[in-house]
Amino acid sequence: METKTSQITQEANAFADAGMNRHVTFAMSEPAKLYDSAPVVGVWLRTDQSIRITAVQVACDKVPASEVLCSLCHAKQFTGLVDPVVISHIDTVRGVFAATGLHVDVPEGRCIYLQFRARPHAAIGQILCQIDYRRA
């Protein structure tokens, strides 16, 4: 069986007006194997404008025996993760996590990434994430 190391899809709403809510969703298949190859998952290579993260939601396809621990962060560049800043620590409870009411500004030109703090349980087949944001 071929190992899926990173099947990440991104989708952003096409709202053009400042202040409108937008979101980016992405899925990580076989996150334990992904962790084994690279515990950092790129989400957004470079923000094209300053944004404000307003919510983060995570759901696992199975309730894991151990919860998913990771951090959503931003940095000046993805290579080397220069000048990292934590947006939200993620700790699922019964396979889900939601942080709403966030007001975390991400400057233009920053990369956004997810960094696992522990290996996800092998029984988890997929983790789905959604990041809500608006123009800062």
Secondary structure, 3 states (H helix, E strand, C coil): CCCCCCCCCCEECCCCCCCCCEEEEEEEECHHHHHHHCCEEEEECCCCCCEEEEEEEEEECCCCCCCCEEEEEEECECCCCECCEEEEEEECECCEEEEEEEEEEECCCCEEEEEECCCCCCCCCEEEEEEEEEEC
